[in-house]
């Protein structure tokens, strides 16, 4: 997942100076995607070079020279392209959270298809965990070591069930947005 897409989302939510963007980022997306202030400024420069954003002088800044960053149509199109694209790296779940924020700003762009794919992957993982539990932890008298190993597996089972419940709720939201957009 690119930090640039998280920044585009934040700027679409509210055009900002680099400083204000970094502070807002720390208090929102920064909880699941960390970026240093230096990295944010560096990416803002790259995004401006790519024609995704524009920086203008902030007339409300007083004596200090501050730049206000806003997303251009090319940046909005890039964000829409990214939201619709399936994730293939290890940050898939974190990317989904950014994509949800992006879709809240730019509207439906097929995120429901990505979520269905991810649900299938998590269901398969849960099935694997449940199969291991049935195969390896069915004996009534277990040793302490077996109980600890089982506790580790149960943590995975609980996590997958929780994620799947959450994803089902999100999928309902996404599908209702798609239905509303089509009608």
N, C-alpha and C positions, 0 to 999 in steps of 0.2 A: 504494500500500500504506500502510496506517495503522500508525503506531508503536504504537498501542493494541493491535493484534493481536499484535505481537511481545512487548509487555509482558504481555498476558494469558497468552501461552504461557510466558514466564519464570516468572510467578507460579504457574501450574499445576504447573510443574516443581518449584518450591519457594517457598512463601509467604515473603515477605521484607520487611525494612524498606526504605524508599526508598533509603537509602544502600547497603545490601547489594545491592539489585536493580540499581542503577546500576553498581556495581563488577562484578557478574556479567555484566551486559549488555555492558559494555566488553570482557570477556574471551570472549564467545561470539558473540552475534548482532551485536555491534558491529563485527565484522570485515566484515560485508556490509551492515549497516544502521546508520548513525551516528546517535546521539542524544546531545545534551548532557545533563548531569545536571539542568539547569534544565528542559529540555524533558521529561525523564522525570517530574519532580515535577509539572509542569503537567498532563501527561497523566494521571497518577495521580489528580489532583483531578477532572479531567473524567470519568474512568472511575468514580470514586466517585459523582459527581453523577448519572451515567447508571444507577447501580445494578448495575454490572458487578463491582465489587470493594467490599470493606469494609476499613476500617482500624481496628484495635484497639490498645490500649496494649500494648506489649511489656514484660511483667513482668520479663524477663531483662536489661533495658537498664541496670539500676542507677539512678543518680541522674538520668541524662539521660532526657528524655521521647522515646521513639521509638515510631513507629507501625508495626505489622506489617500488611502488605497481603495479603489473601486473595481469591481469585476466588469470586464468588457464582454461583449457577445461571444467572442472566441473562448473566453474562460468559462462561460456558462455552457457552451457547447462541449467543451472538454470535460466538464464535470458530468454532464448528461451521458457522454460516451462512457466514462468511467463507471458510473452507477449501473449502467446496463451490462457491463462486461463482467463475466464470471471471474472470481478470484481463484488463484492457483497457489498462492504462497502460504506460509505458516501463520500469517496474520489474518486469516479469513474472518474469524469471529470479530476481531477488532475493526476490520475494514467494514463489516456489515453495519456496525454502529455509526460510523462516519457516513456510510451510504444512506442510512435511514435519516440522519440529519440533513443530508443533501437533498434527498427526495422530499423532505418536509418543506424545503425552500423552493425547489425547482419543479416539483410535481412528479407524478408517476412516470417512471422510465424503466419499468420491467424488473424492479427489484424483487417482486414476488416470485419470479422464475428462479432467481439466484437463491432465495430463501428456501424454496421447495427442494432445490438440489442439495442445499446444506442440511435440511431436515432429513433427507434420505441418507446422507452420510452419517449423521448423528444417530439415526435409527439403527443403521447397520452396526455402528460401534456399540450401542446399547445391547443389541442382540448378541454380539460377540461376548461382551461382559457377562450377560446373563447365562450364556452357554458355558463360560468358564466357571461361573459360580455353581451351576448345576453339576458340572463334571467334577470339580475339584473340592467343593466345600459342602457336600451333602451329608457327610458323616456326622452323627450326633456328638461324638466325643472327639473334640479337636484339641490339639496341643496349643500352647500359648503362641508359638510361632505361626501355626496355621490360622489362629484367630486374628493375628496381626496382619497376615497376608490377606485374609478375607476382608478385614477392615479397609485396607487399601483399595481393594476391588470395589467394595461397597461405596467408597468415596467417588469412584468413577461412575458407578451406576446412578448414584444420587445426582451427580453433576449432569449427566446426560439426560436424566428424566426432567430435571429442573430446566435445562436449556430447551428441551423439546416442548415443555409446557409454555415457556416464554415465547418460543418461536411460533407456536400455534396461535397465540394471541396476536403477535405481530403480523402473521400471515393474514389473519382476519382483517386487520386494519388496512393492510396493503391491498387486499382484494376489494374491500369496500371503496377504497380510493380509485382503483381501476374501474370499478363499476360506475362510480360517480363521474369519472372523467369521460367514459364512453356515452353516458346518458345525456 
